[in-house]
């Protein structure tokens, strides 16, 4: 049998008391003072066994000296049988008392029992809501012993700072709290966070599975969301053995198979540290531990290595007759939900993983977006939650303060500021908008590096980018020598396929006025040659487009008079013309008119003005002071007479 340490005088007095009194069984009256001594989660005692608070009461009426304490153990002798029975009756209550605290356990609803609590816990402080110098009061737990609780009374609790209530649903695989549905409804209506608990009886894995299924079925019947915290109340002594961890694992697996993925574990301090329950496996931050100091004070932070601490069963709320079990919530799970407590944050993150949902609530049944759609975008994080599933969720806001939803932090990377994170990039862009600033800083926009007006149409290499919280993308620009030029808003550039830059439409004519220049078929890698200006010297072509290469050179895209593309030419090797006549090319040579019927033109751009005809000047001599190699392929001389008077433009085919 079990052993307890007790004062000898107390033991004798208790024995006499047991012989002279009868403790009949009776149901708890929620309006009586007796009902004020609630057990952890609504348990009751055997009709043949007095509550252990009897010991406390007797201790107060006897000599409290510790010098005469002795260990009393049950033996088979007749002379000690009455004492042994008395000790066993005290032990049957399963509440263990120490010098400065008590540990509740073994309080089942299996059978209606006497609750002689008035006699029991007189050494434990009665605590009233609102008292100074008490531990924090975050949530309560209730069961059938608390019977009906109105919405108004739940609101009273809320007014005293209570945010959550854990409601007993089931016990074993047979018992249901008859008040559970009403308690859930009224607590929810009052704005309290509702969690549920099951008083466990299992001693085998199959039994655990059966109890879990029973618990889940009632939670479903009572329409509790799948995100509800489902507490396993472990306080039966028969469960405390090497099978506790595997049996509890079976319970949790069955619970999760029904969609309830947020299990939690309640037990007293001695159970939590017994070694039979694997704290490392189930997680200390999912454990709710009971330990009742006789005089709880605000300075106490007991069991803060766990998620929550139940610090008294003698908590009274003015206007409500019976007492409650009261707990401090270190994690915030049982006063807020499985997401835990809001933790203030002031930082920026960039979305760096796709296929994550952005949630509108922690029931995880409604989304606002997917990270696939907002990949690489940056958001402000004003707060976060450390969910009991082990994940951290950020509360995201855009630059206008609009809330965007909750996102698993695993899908993000923290940024040093509103610019977001550096994202590697390897591309080329051409500056195609004037008046854009090149910034040296895009966190506070406090430093300017230049302006696109002076760099208009130039091409740069982009080695990285930032998706700013403002929604703008900023490229980090480098010139062809690797010199950093600053950050530019992507809206002010045009992306290029390579270092040649972006195609820019052009409509002009040029004449090839330098020999030895290559016409390229490719100016990205300069891997293909189309010809050479030596063979095309002084010919005129139409330019339909151009590239401002990252090297600094401009390349024209040339077409002949039949629309055939001839290649890319460095603009340094050409002379721009005013029209299809080509560029003026100076010469000084005499020519004789050898053909009749040729027009002498005043304009060879549009051939819109005639100056005469060669028929009337046949065989006459003139001086050609200049020529044009027209886009059409013809060469036109600019003719002057012997007096230096300009006569017009004539096709060289009409002369010798």
MIBA-331736 format. One record per residue (C-alpha): x, y, z. Coordinates in steps of 0.25 Angstrom, whole numbers. Layout:
<recs>
rec xx = X; yy = Y; zz = Z
...
</recs>
This chain:
<recs>
rec xx = 0; yy = 0; zz = 0
rec xx = 4; yy = 15; zz = -1
rec xx = 11; yy = 22; zz = 10
rec xx = 8; yy = 36; zz = 16
rec xx = 15; yy = 45; zz = 26
rec xx = 6; yy = 50; zz = 37
rec xx = 6; yy = 55; zz = 51
rec xx = 4; yy = 44; zz = 61
rec xx = -6; yy = 52; zz = 69
rec xx = -13; yy = 56; zz = 56
rec xx = -14; yy = 41; zz = 52
rec xx = -20; yy = 37; zz = 66
rec xx = -30; yy = 48; zz = 65
rec xx = -34; yy = 45; zz = 51
rec xx = -36; yy = 30; zz = 55
rec xx = -45; yy = 34; zz = 66
rec xx = -53; yy = 43; zz = 56
rec xx = -54; yy = 32; zz = 46
rec xx = -60; yy = 23; zz = 57
rec xx = -70; yy = 33; zz = 61
rec xx = -75; yy = 39; zz = 48
rec xx = -82; yy = 35; zz = 36
rec xx = -79; yy = 41; zz = 23
rec xx = -91; yy = 39; zz = 14
rec xx = -90; yy = 40; zz = -1
rec xx = -97; yy = 52; zz = -7
rec xx = -97; yy = 60; zz = -20
rec xx = -90; yy = 73; zz = -21
rec xx = -99; yy = 85; zz = -19
rec xx = -93; yy = 97; zz = -27
rec xx = -100; yy = 107; zz = -18
rec xx = -93; yy = 102; zz = -5
rec xx = -81; yy = 107; zz = 1
rec xx = -77; yy = 92; zz = 1
rec xx = -77; yy = 92; zz = -14
rec xx = -67; yy = 103; zz = -14
rec xx = -55; yy = 93; zz = -13
rec xx = -55; yy = 88; zz = -27
rec xx = -46; yy = 77; zz = -31
rec xx = -37; yy = 79; zz = -43
rec xx = -47; yy = 77; zz = -54
rec xx = -59; yy = 72; zz = -46
rec xx = -55; yy = 59; zz = -40
rec xx = -62; yy = 53; zz = -28
rec xx = -59; yy = 43; zz = -17
rec xx = -63; yy = 29; zz = -14
rec xx = -75; yy = 28; zz = -4
rec xx = -67; yy = 20; zz = 5
rec xx = -55; yy = 28; zz = 5
rec xx = -54; yy = 42; zz = 12
rec xx = -47; yy = 53; zz = 4
rec xx = -33; yy = 56; zz = 8
rec xx = -36; yy = 70; zz = 13
rec xx = -41; yy = 63; zz = 25
rec xx = -26; yy = 62; zz = 28
rec xx = -24; yy = 77; zz = 27
rec xx = -35; yy = 80; zz = 36
rec xx = -30; yy = 70; zz = 47
rec xx = -16; yy = 75; zz = 45
rec xx = -21; yy = 89; zz = 49
rec xx = -28; yy = 84; zz = 62
rec xx = -16; yy = 76; zz = 67
rec xx = -2; yy = 79; zz = 71
rec xx = 6; yy = 83; zz = 58
rec xx = 19; yy = 80; zz = 63
rec xx = 27; yy = 72; zz = 53
rec xx = 36; yy = 66; zz = 64
rec xx = 27; yy = 54; zz = 66
rec xx = 24; yy = 51; zz = 52
rec xx = 25; yy = 36; zz = 48
rec xx = 22; yy = 27; zz = 36
rec xx = 10; yy = 19; zz = 37
rec xx = 9; yy = 7; zz = 28
rec xx = -2; yy = -3; zz = 27
rec xx = 0; yy = -17; zz = 33
rec xx = -8; yy = -29; zz = 35
rec xx = -8; yy = -29; zz = 50
rec xx = -22; yy = -27; zz = 57
rec xx = -17; yy = -16; zz = 66
rec xx = -13; yy = -7; zz = 54
rec xx = -25; yy = -10; zz = 45
rec xx = -33; yy = 2; zz = 48
rec xx = -22; yy = 12; zz = 47
rec xx = -18; yy = 5; zz = 33
rec xx = -32; yy = 6; zz = 28
rec xx = -33; yy = 21; zz = 32
rec xx = -20; yy = 24; zz = 25
rec xx = -24; yy = 16; zz = 13
rec xx = -37; yy = 25; zz = 13
rec xx = -29; yy = 37; zz = 13
rec xx = -20; yy = 32; zz = 2
rec xx = -32; yy = 28; zz = -7
rec xx = -35; yy = 43; zz = -9
rec xx = -22; yy = 43; zz = -17
rec xx = -18; yy = 57; zz = -13
rec xx = -4; yy = 58; zz = -8
rec xx = -1; yy = 69; zz = 2
rec xx = 13; yy = 74; zz = 5
rec xx = 19; yy = 85; zz = 14
rec xx = 15; yy = 96; zz = 5
rec xx = 7; yy = 91; zz = -6
rec xx = -3; yy = 80; zz = -11
rec xx = -4; yy = 72; zz = -23
rec xx = -18; yy = 68; zz = -28
rec xx = -21; yy = 55; zz = -35
rec xx = -30; yy = 43; zz = -37
rec xx = -43; yy = 50; zz = -37
rec xx = -53; yy = 43; zz = -46
rec xx = -67; yy = 44; zz = -49
rec xx = -69; yy = 29; zz = -50
rec xx = -78; yy = 29; zz = -38
rec xx = -86; yy = 40; zz = -30
rec xx = -78; yy = 42; zz = -17
rec xx = -78; yy = 50; zz = -5
rec xx = -70; yy = 63; zz = -6
rec xx = -66; yy = 66; zz = 9
rec xx = -58; yy = 78; zz = 4
rec xx = -61; yy = 87; zz = 15
rec xx = -54; yy = 78; zz = 25
rec xx = -42; yy = 76; zz = 15
rec xx = -35; yy = 88; zz = 10
rec xx = -36; yy = 99; zz = 21
rec xx = -21; yy = 100; zz = 20
rec xx = -22; yy = 105; zz = 5
rec xx = -24; yy = 120; zz = 3
rec xx = -38; yy = 124; zz = -2
rec xx = -35; yy = 133; zz = -14
rec xx = -45; yy = 143; zz = -19
rec xx = -44; yy = 149; zz = -33
rec xx = -38; yy = 163; zz = -33
rec xx = -29; yy = 160; zz = -21
rec xx = -16; yy = 167; zz = -21
rec xx = -3; yy = 159; zz = -19
rec xx = -8; yy = 146; zz = -26
rec xx = -3; yy = 139; zz = -38
rec xx = -9; yy = 143; zz = -52
rec xx = -23; yy = 137; zz = -54
rec xx = -24; yy = 134; zz = -69
rec xx = -34; yy = 122; zz = -70
rec xx = -43; yy = 113; zz = -62
rec xx = -47; yy = 98; zz = -65
rec xx = -61; yy = 93; zz = -62
rec xx = -69; yy = 81; zz = -62
rec xx = -83; yy = 75; zz = -58
rec xx = -80; yy = 79; zz = -43
rec xx = -81; yy = 94; zz = -48
rec xx = -94; yy = 90; zz = -54
rec xx = -101; yy = 102; zz = -62
rec xx = -94; yy = 115; zz = -63
rec xx = -101; yy = 126; zz = -70
rec xx = -95; yy = 135; zz = -81
rec xx = -96; yy = 146; zz = -70
rec xx = -87; yy = 139; zz = -61
rec xx = -77; yy = 135; zz = -72
rec xx = -77; yy = 150; zz = -75
rec xx = -74; yy = 153; zz = -60
rec xx = -62; yy = 144; zz = -61
rec xx = -57; yy = 151; zz = -74
rec xx = -59; yy = 164; zz = -66
rec xx = -49; yy = 159; zz = -56
rec xx = -39; yy = 155; zz = -67
rec xx = -42; yy = 141; zz = -70
rec xx = -41; yy = 139; zz = -85
rec xx = -42; yy = 124; zz = -86
rec xx = -50; yy = 112; zz = -81
rec xx = -47; yy = 97; zz = -82
rec xx = -59; yy = 89; zz = -82
rec xx = -60; yy = 74; zz = -78
rec xx = -67; yy = 66; zz = -89
rec xx = -64; yy = 52; zz = -86
rec xx = -58; yy = 41; zz = -77
rec xx = -53; yy = 28; zz = -81
rec xx = -62; yy = 22; zz = -92
rec xx = -75; yy = 23; zz = -85
rec xx = -77; yy = 37; zz = -78
rec xx = -82; yy = 50; zz = -84
rec xx = -83; yy = 63; zz = -76
rec xx = -98; yy = 66; zz = -77
rec xx = -96; yy = 81; zz = -76
rec xx = -85; yy = 81; zz = -87
rec xx = -93; yy = 86; zz = -98
rec xx = -99; yy = 97; zz = -90
rec xx = -86; yy = 101; zz = -84
rec xx = -79; yy = 102; zz = -98
rec xx = -91; yy = 110; zz = -104
rec xx = -91; yy = 120; zz = -92
rec xx = -76; yy = 122; zz = -91
rec xx = -75; yy = 124; zz = -106
rec xx = -86; yy = 134; zz = -105
rec xx = -79; yy = 142; zz = -94
rec xx = -66; yy = 143; zz = -103
rec xx = -58; yy = 133; zz = -95
rec xx = -48; yy = 123; zz = -103
rec xx = -54; yy = 109; zz = -101
rec xx = -45; yy = 97; zz = -100
rec xx = -49; yy = 83; zz = -97
rec xx = -44; yy = 72; zz = -87
rec xx = -45; yy = 57; zz = -86
rec xx = -43; yy = 50; zz = -72
rec xx = -34; yy = 38; zz = -76
rec xx = -36; yy = 24; zz = -71
rec xx = -28; yy = 16; zz = -81
rec xx = -18; yy = 6; zz = -77
rec xx = -16; yy = -1; zz = -91
rec xx = -13; yy = 5; zz = -105
rec xx = -27; yy = -1; zz = -110
rec xx = -34; yy = 6; zz = -98
rec xx = -27; yy = 19; zz = -101
rec xx = -31; yy = 18; zz = -116
rec xx = -46; yy = 15; zz = -112
rec xx = -46; yy = 27; zz = -102
rec xx = -40; yy = 36; zz = -112
rec xx = -51; yy = 33; zz = -122
rec xx = -61; yy = 35; zz = -112
rec xx = -55; yy = 48; zz = -108
rec xx = -55; yy = 53; zz = -123
rec xx = -69; yy = 48; zz = -126
rec xx = -74; yy = 57; zz = -114
rec xx = -66; yy = 69; zz = -119
rec xx = -72; yy = 67; zz = -133
rec xx = -86; yy = 65; zz = -127
rec xx = -84; yy = 78; zz = -120
rec xx = -79; yy = 85; zz = -132
rec xx = -65; yy = 89; zz = -127
rec xx = -56; yy = 93; zz = -138
rec xx = -44; yy = 83; zz = -142
rec xx = -35; yy = 94; zz = -137
rec xx = -40; yy = 93; zz = -122
rec xx = -30; yy = 89; zz = -112
rec xx = -33; yy = 75; zz = -107
rec xx = -27; yy = 73; zz = -93
rec xx = -24; yy = 59; zz = -88
rec xx = -26; yy = 59; zz = -73
rec xx = -16; yy = 49; zz = -67
rec xx = -18; yy = 47; zz = -52
rec xx = -22; yy = 33; zz = -50
rec xx = -12; yy = 25; zz = -42
rec xx = -14; yy = 13; zz = -50
rec xx = -9; yy = 20; zz = -62
rec xx = 5; yy = 24; zz = -56
rec xx = 14; yy = 13; zz = -61
rec xx = 23; yy = 10; zz = -73
rec xx = 11; yy = 8; zz = -82
rec xx = 7; yy = 23; zz = -81
rec xx = 15; yy = 28; zz = -92
rec xx = 11; yy = 18; zz = -103
rec xx = -3; yy = 18; zz = -98
rec xx = -4; yy = 33; zz = -99
rec xx = 2; yy = 32; zz = -113
rec xx = -9; yy = 23; zz = -117
rec xx = -19; yy = 33; zz = -112
rec xx = -13; yy = 45; zz = -119
rec xx = -12; yy = 37; zz = -132
rec xx = -26; yy = 34; zz = -131
rec xx = -30; yy = 48; zz = -128
rec xx = -22; yy = 53; zz = -140
rec xx = -28; yy = 43; zz = -149
rec xx = -42; yy = 50; zz = -146
rec xx = -36; yy = 63; zz = -150
rec xx = -33; yy = 69; zz = -136
rec xx = -19; yy = 72; zz = -137
rec xx = -16; yy = 81; zz = -124
rec xx = -15; yy = 71; zz = -113
rec xx = -10; yy = 76; zz = -99
rec xx = -7; yy = 69; zz = -86
rec xx = -12; yy = 72; zz = -72
rec xx = -6; yy = 65; zz = -59
rec xx = 0; yy = 69; zz = -46
rec xx = 14; yy = 72; zz = -44
rec xx = 18; yy = 59; zz = -38
rec xx = 12; yy = 52; zz = -51
rec xx = 20; yy = 61; zz = -60
rec xx = 33; yy = 58; zz = -53
rec xx = 31; yy = 43; zz = -51
rec xx = 38; yy = 39; zz = -64
rec xx = 26; yy = 31; zz = -68
rec xx = 21; yy = 42; zz = -77
rec xx = 31; yy = 46; zz = -88
rec xx = 32; yy = 61; zz = -87
rec xx = 42; yy = 61; zz = -99
rec xx = 32; yy = 53; zz = -108
rec xx = 20; yy = 61; zz = -105
rec xx = 26; yy = 74; zz = -102
rec xx = 27; yy = 82; zz = -89
rec xx = 20; yy = 94; zz = -96
rec xx = 7; yy = 85; zz = -98
rec xx = 7; yy = 82; zz = -83
rec xx = -3; yy = 88; zz = -73
rec xx = 2; yy = 85; zz = -59
rec xx = -5; yy = 85; zz = -46
rec xx = 2; yy = 89; zz = -33
rec xx = -6; yy = 97; zz = -22
rec xx = 3; yy = 105; zz = -12
rec xx = -5; yy = 108; zz = 1
rec xx = -2; yy = 123; zz = 0
rec xx = -1; yy = 126; zz = -15
rec xx = 5; yy = 140; zz = -18
rec xx = 8; yy = 148; zz = -30
rec xx = 23; yy = 146; zz = -29
rec xx = 21; yy = 131; zz = -32
rec xx = 24; yy = 126; zz = -46
rec xx = 23; yy = 111; zz = -43
rec xx = 24; yy = 101; zz = -54
rec xx = 27; yy = 112; zz = -64
rec xx = 35; yy = 101; zz = -72
rec xx = 21; yy = 96; zz = -76
rec xx = 10; yy = 103; zz = -84
rec xx = 1; yy = 106; zz = -72
rec xx = 0; yy = 105; zz = -57
rec xx = -12; yy = 101; zz = -49
rec xx = -9; yy = 108; zz = -36
rec xx = -22; yy = 107; zz = -28
rec xx = -36; yy = 100; zz = -27
rec xx = -41; yy = 110; zz = -18
rec xx = -44; yy = 122; zz = -27
rec xx = -57; yy = 130; zz = -25
rec xx = -63; yy = 140; zz = -34
rec xx = -72; yy = 150; zz = -27
rec xx = -87; yy = 146; zz = -30
rec xx = -84; yy = 132; zz = -33
rec xx = -86; yy = 122; zz = -22
rec xx = -76; yy = 111; zz = -25
rec xx = -61; yy = 112; zz = -27
rec xx = -53; yy = 109; zz = -39
rec xx = -39; yy = 103; zz = -43
rec xx = -31; yy = 115; zz = -47
rec xx = -19; yy = 114; zz = -56
rec xx = -8; yy = 123; zz = -61
rec xx = -5; yy = 122; zz = -76
rec xx = 9; yy = 124; zz = -80
rec xx = 8; yy = 121; zz = -94
rec xx = -6; yy = 127; zz = -97
rec xx = -12; yy = 114; zz = -103
rec xx = -23; yy = 112; zz = -93
rec xx = -27; yy = 127; zz = -93
rec xx = -26; yy = 130; zz = -108
rec xx = -26; yy = 117; zz = -115
rec xx = -15; yy = 107; zz = -121
rec xx = -8; yy = 119; zz = -128
rec xx = -4; yy = 124; zz = -114
rec xx = -2; yy = 138; zz = -110
rec xx = 0; yy = 150; zz = -119
rec xx = 14; yy = 154; zz = -119
rec xx = 18; yy = 168; zz = -123
rec xx = 27; yy = 169; zz = -135
rec xx = 33; yy = 180; zz = -143
rec xx = 40; yy = 175; zz = -155
rec xx = 39; yy = 172; zz = -170
rec xx = 39; yy = 159; zz = -178
rec xx = 40; yy = 154; zz = -192
rec xx = 32; yy = 142; zz = -197
rec xx = 43; yy = 132; zz = -202
rec xx = 35; yy = 119; zz = -203
rec xx = 23; yy = 116; zz = -211
rec xx = 10; yy = 107; zz = -209
rec xx = 8; yy = 112; zz = -194
rec xx = -6; yy = 117; zz = -191
rec xx = -8; yy = 131; zz = -185
rec xx = -19; yy = 128; zz = -174
rec xx = -31; yy = 137; zz = -170
rec xx = -32; yy = 130; zz = -157
rec xx = -26; yy = 119; zz = -148
rec xx = -37; yy = 109; zz = -151
rec xx = -29; yy = 108; zz = -164
rec xx = -42; yy = 107; zz = -172
rec xx = -41; yy = 120; zz = -180
rec xx = -30; yy = 126; zz = -188
rec xx = -27; yy = 140; zz = -193
rec xx = -16; yy = 137; zz = -203
rec xx = -5; yy = 127; zz = -206
rec xx = 10; yy = 130; zz = -206
rec xx = 11; yy = 125; zz = -220
rec xx = 3; yy = 138; zz = -224
rec xx = 11; yy = 147; zz = -215
rec xx = 25; yy = 140; zz = -217
rec xx = 37; yy = 150; zz = -214
rec xx = 28; yy = 161; zz = -209
rec xx = 31; yy = 168; zz = -196
rec xx = 22; yy = 170; zz = -184
rec xx = 22; yy = 177; zz = -171
rec xx = 20; yy = 168; zz = -159
rec xx = 13; yy = 175; zz = -147
rec xx = 12; yy = 162; zz = -139
rec xx = 14; yy = 147; zz = -138
rec xx = 8; yy = 135; zz = -132
rec xx = 16; yy = 122; zz = -127
rec xx = 6; yy = 112; zz = -130
rec xx = 5; yy = 99; zz = -122
rec xx = 7; yy = 91; zz = -135
rec xx = 22; yy = 96; zz = -134
rec xx = 21; yy = 106; zz = -145
rec xx = 22; yy = 122; zz = -144
rec xx = 11; yy = 130; zz = -151
rec xx = 13; yy = 144; zz = -156
rec xx = 2; yy = 154; zz = -156
rec xx = 5; yy = 161; zz = -170
rec xx = 2; yy = 176; zz = -174
rec xx = 4; yy = 183; zz = -186
rec xx = 11; yy = 197; zz = -187
rec xx = -3; yy = 204; zz = -185
rec xx = -6; yy = 196; zz = -172
rec xx = -16; yy = 186; zz = -179
rec xx = -16; yy = 173; zz = -172
rec xx = -13; yy = 162; zz = -182
rec xx = -14; yy = 149; zz = -173
rec xx = -6; yy = 139; zz = -165
rec xx = 6; yy = 132; zz = -171
rec xx = 15; yy = 121; zz = -166
rec xx = 29; yy = 128; zz = -164
rec xx = 35; yy = 116; zz = -171
rec xx = 31; yy = 122; zz = -184
rec xx = 38; yy = 135; zz = -182
rec xx = 52; yy = 141; zz = -180
rec xx = 54; yy = 153; zz = -170
rec xx = 58; yy = 166; zz = -177
rec xx = 67; yy = 177; zz = -171
rec xx = 57; yy = 187; zz = -175
rec xx = 45; yy = 191; zz = -184
rec xx = 53; yy = 188; zz = -196
rec xx = 52; yy = 173; zz = -194
rec xx = 63; yy = 163; zz = -196
rec xx = 74; yy = 163; zz = -206
rec xx = 69; yy = 154; zz = -217
rec xx = 80; yy = 149; zz = -227
rec xx = 78; yy = 153; zz = -241
rec xx = 86; yy = 153; zz = -254
rec xx = 80; yy = 161; zz = -265
rec xx = 81; yy = 174; zz = -273
rec xx = 72; yy = 186; zz = -274
rec xx = 71; yy = 198; zz = -282
rec xx = 67; yy = 211; zz = -275
rec xx = 55; yy = 215; zz = -284
rec xx = 49; yy = 226; zz = -275
rec xx = 54; yy = 240; zz = -271
rec xx = 53; yy = 246; zz = -258
rec xx = 55; yy = 233; zz = -249
rec xx = 65; yy = 234; zz = -237
rec xx = 76; yy = 224; zz = -235
rec xx = 77; yy = 222; zz = -220
rec xx = 88; yy = 219; zz = -211
rec xx = 78; yy = 214; zz = -201
rec xx = 64; yy = 209; zz = -202
rec xx = 62; yy = 206; zz = -187
rec xx = 60; yy = 221; zz = -184
rec xx = 62; yy = 227; zz = -198
rec xx = 73; yy = 236; zz = -192
rec xx = 83; yy = 236; zz = -203
rec xx = 83; yy = 239; zz = -218
rec xx = 93; yy = 233; zz = -228
rec xx = 88; yy = 239; zz = -240
rec xx = 76; yy = 241; zz = -250
rec xx = 71; yy = 234; zz = -262
rec xx = 70; yy = 247; zz = -270
rec xx = 86; yy = 247; zz = -271
rec xx = 86; yy = 232; zz = -273
rec xx = 74; yy = 231; zz = -282
rec xx = 74; yy = 219; zz = -291
rec xx = 87; yy = 213; zz = -285
rec xx = 88; yy = 198; zz = -282
rec xx = 93; yy = 192; zz = -269
rec xx = 94; yy = 179; zz = -263
rec xx = 85; yy = 175; zz = -251
rec xx = 92; yy = 166; zz = -241
rec xx = 81; yy = 166; zz = -231
rec xx = 67; yy = 172; zz = -227
rec xx = 58; yy = 176; zz = -216
rec xx = 43; yy = 174; zz = -215
rec xx = 40; yy = 186; zz = -206
rec xx = 29; yy = 186; zz = -197
rec xx = 23; yy = 198; zz = -205
rec xx = 21; yy = 188; zz = -216
rec xx = 32; yy = 194; zz = -225
rec xx = 43; yy = 185; zz = -230
rec xx = 57; yy = 191; zz = -229
rec xx = 68; yy = 186; zz = -238
rec xx = 83; yy = 187; zz = -233
rec xx = 90; yy = 193; zz = -245
rec xx = 105; yy = 191; zz = -250
rec xx = 112; yy = 196; zz = -262
rec xx = 121; yy = 188; zz = -271
rec xx = 133; yy = 190; zz = -262
rec xx = 126; yy = 184; zz = -250
rec xx = 124; yy = 198; zz = -243
rec xx = 111; yy = 199; zz = -235
rec xx = 102; yy = 210; zz = -240
rec xx = 90; yy = 209; zz = -230
rec xx = 76; yy = 204; zz = -229
rec xx = 66; yy = 207; zz = -239
rec xx = 51; yy = 205; zz = -239
rec xx = 48; yy = 194; zz = -249
rec xx = 36; yy = 203; zz = -254
rec xx = 47; yy = 212; zz = -260
rec xx = 54; yy = 201; zz = -268
rec xx = 52; yy = 191; zz = -280
rec xx = 57; yy = 177; zz = -278
rec xx = 67; yy = 172; zz = -289
rec xx = 70; yy = 158; zz = -294
rec xx = 85; yy = 160; zz = -292
rec xx = 96; yy = 171; zz = -291
rec xx = 92; yy = 177; zz = -304
rec xx = 81; yy = 184; zz = -296
rec xx = 66; yy = 186; zz = -300
rec xx = 61; yy = 188; zz = -314
rec xx = 58; yy = 202; zz = -316
rec xx = 50; yy = 206; zz = -329
rec xx = 57; yy = 215; zz = -338
rec xx = 54; yy = 220; zz = -352
rec xx = 66; yy = 227; zz = -359
rec xx = 76; yy = 225; zz = -370
rec xx = 91; yy = 224; zz = -368
rec xx = 102; yy = 223; zz = -378
rec xx = 114; yy = 214; zz = -375
rec xx = 126; yy = 223; zz = -375
rec xx = 136; yy = 215; zz = -368
rec xx = 143; yy = 203; zz = -374
rec xx = 147; yy = 190; zz = -366
rec xx = 134; yy = 190; zz = -357
rec xx = 127; yy = 177; zz = -355
rec xx = 112; yy = 175; zz = -357
rec xx = 108; yy = 165; zz = -346
rec xx = 97; yy = 155; zz = -346
rec xx = 98; yy = 155; zz = -331
rec xx = 102; yy = 165; zz = -321
rec xx = 99; yy = 158; zz = -309
rec xx = 111; yy = 149; zz = -310
rec xx = 116; yy = 154; zz = -323
rec xx = 116; yy = 140; zz = -328
rec xx = 111; yy = 142; zz = -343
rec xx = 117; yy = 152; zz = -354
rec xx = 108; yy = 157; zz = -365
rec xx = 118; yy = 165; zz = -373
rec xx = 127; yy = 176; zz = -373
rec xx = 127; yy = 191; zz = -376
rec xx = 139; yy = 190; zz = -385
rec xx = 130; yy = 183; zz = -396
rec xx = 118; yy = 192; zz = -392
rec xx = 126; yy = 205; zz = -391
rec xx = 118; yy = 217; zz = -393
rec xx = 105; yy = 210; zz = -395
rec xx = 92; yy = 215; zz = -388
rec xx = 83; yy = 206; zz = -380
rec xx = 70; yy = 208; zz = -372
rec xx = 71; yy = 207; zz = -357
rec xx = 58; yy = 201; zz = -351
rec xx = 63; yy = 199; zz = -337
rec xx = 75; yy = 200; zz = -328
rec xx = 82; yy = 195; zz = -316
rec xx = 89; yy = 203; zz = -305
rec xx = 99; yy = 192; zz = -302
rec xx = 104; yy = 190; zz = -287
rec xx = 118; yy = 193; zz = -293
rec xx = 113; yy = 207; zz = -296
rec xx = 113; yy = 205; zz = -311
rec xx = 100; yy = 207; zz = -319
rec xx = 97; yy = 197; zz = -329
rec xx = 88; yy = 200; zz = -341
rec xx = 79; yy = 189; zz = -347
rec xx = 81; yy = 191; zz = -362
rec xx = 71; yy = 188; zz = -374
rec xx = 73; yy = 190; zz = -389
rec xx = 63; yy = 196; zz = -399
rec xx = 56; yy = 182; zz = -400
rec xx = 54; yy = 181; zz = -385
rec xx = 65; yy = 170; zz = -384
rec xx = 72; yy = 171; zz = -370
rec xx = 87; yy = 173; zz = -372
rec xx = 91; yy = 172; zz = -357
rec xx = 96; yy = 180; zz = -346
rec xx = 106; yy = 191; zz = -347
rec xx = 113; yy = 200; zz = -337
rec xx = 108; yy = 214; zz = -338
rec xx = 122; yy = 219; zz = -338
rec xx = 124; yy = 213; zz = -352
rec xx = 113; yy = 221; zz = -359
rec xx = 108; yy = 235; zz = -362
rec xx = 94; yy = 238; zz = -360
rec xx = 86; yy = 244; zz = -371
rec xx = 74; yy = 253; zz = -372
rec xx = 67; yy = 243; zz = -381
rec xx = 68; yy = 232; zz = -391
rec xx = 78; yy = 240; zz = -399
rec xx = 88; yy = 236; zz = -389
rec xx = 99; yy = 245; zz = -384
rec xx = 106; yy = 256; zz = -391
rec xx = 120; yy = 251; zz = -396
rec xx = 129; yy = 262; zz = -401
rec xx = 136; yy = 260; zz = -415
rec xx = 142; yy = 269; zz = -425
rec xx = 142; yy = 264; zz = -439
rec xx = 137; yy = 268; zz = -453
rec xx = 126; yy = 260; zz = -460
rec xx = 120; yy = 261; zz = -474
rec xx = 105; yy = 258; zz = -477
rec xx = 105; yy = 246; zz = -485
rec xx = 90; yy = 242; zz = -485
rec xx = 77; yy = 249; zz = -488
rec xx = 64; yy = 248; zz = -481
rec xx = 69; yy = 248; zz = -467
rec xx = 63; yy = 257; zz = -457
rec xx = 71; yy = 267; zz = -449
rec xx = 65; yy = 268; zz = -435
rec xx = 65; yy = 279; zz = -425
rec xx = 61; yy = 268; zz = -414
rec xx = 65; yy = 253; zz = -414
rec xx = 59; yy = 250; zz = -400
rec xx = 45; yy = 250; zz = -406
rec xx = 48; yy = 253; zz = -420
rec xx = 37; yy = 264; zz = -419
rec xx = 44; yy = 276; zz = -427
rec xx = 50; yy = 275; zz = -441
rec xx = 60; yy = 285; zz = -446
rec xx = 62; yy = 281; zz = -460
rec xx = 65; yy = 270; zz = -470
rec xx = 78; yy = 264; zz = -476
rec xx = 73; yy = 265; zz = -490
rec xx = 75; yy = 280; zz = -490
rec xx = 89; yy = 280; zz = -485
rec xx = 94; yy = 267; zz = -492
rec xx = 109; yy = 267; zz = -493
rec xx = 111; yy = 279; zz = -484
rec xx = 121; yy = 279; zz = -473
rec xx = 119; yy = 281; zz = -458
rec xx = 126; yy = 280; zz = -445
rec xx = 122; yy = 269; zz = -435
rec xx = 125; yy = 275; zz = -422
rec xx = 118; yy = 265; zz = -414
rec xx = 110; yy = 252; zz = -415
rec xx = 100; yy = 243; zz = -408
rec xx = 99; yy = 228; zz = -408
rec xx = 84; yy = 227; zz = -408
rec xx = 77; yy = 216; zz = -400
rec xx = 71; yy = 212; zz = -413
rec xx = 85; yy = 208; zz = -417
rec xx = 87; yy = 219; zz = -427
rec xx = 98; yy = 230; zz = -426
rec xx = 94; yy = 244; zz = -428
rec xx = 104; yy = 256; zz = -431
rec xx = 102; yy = 270; zz = -426
rec xx = 105; yy = 278; zz = -439
rec xx = 111; yy = 292; zz = -440
rec xx = 113; yy = 300; zz = -453
rec xx = 126; yy = 307; zz = -456
rec xx = 121; yy = 319; zz = -449
rec xx = 119; yy = 312; zz = -436
rec xx = 104; yy = 311; zz = -437
rec xx = 97; yy = 299; zz = -432
rec xx = 89; yy = 292; zz = -443
rec xx = 83; yy = 280; zz = -435
rec xx = 84; yy = 265; zz = -432
rec xx = 87; yy = 256; zz = -443
rec xx = 88; yy = 241; zz = -444
rec xx = 102; yy = 237; zz = -446
rec xx = 98; yy = 227; zz = -457
rec xx = 95; yy = 239; zz = -466
rec xx = 109; yy = 244; zz = -465
rec xx = 123; yy = 240; zz = -469
</recs>
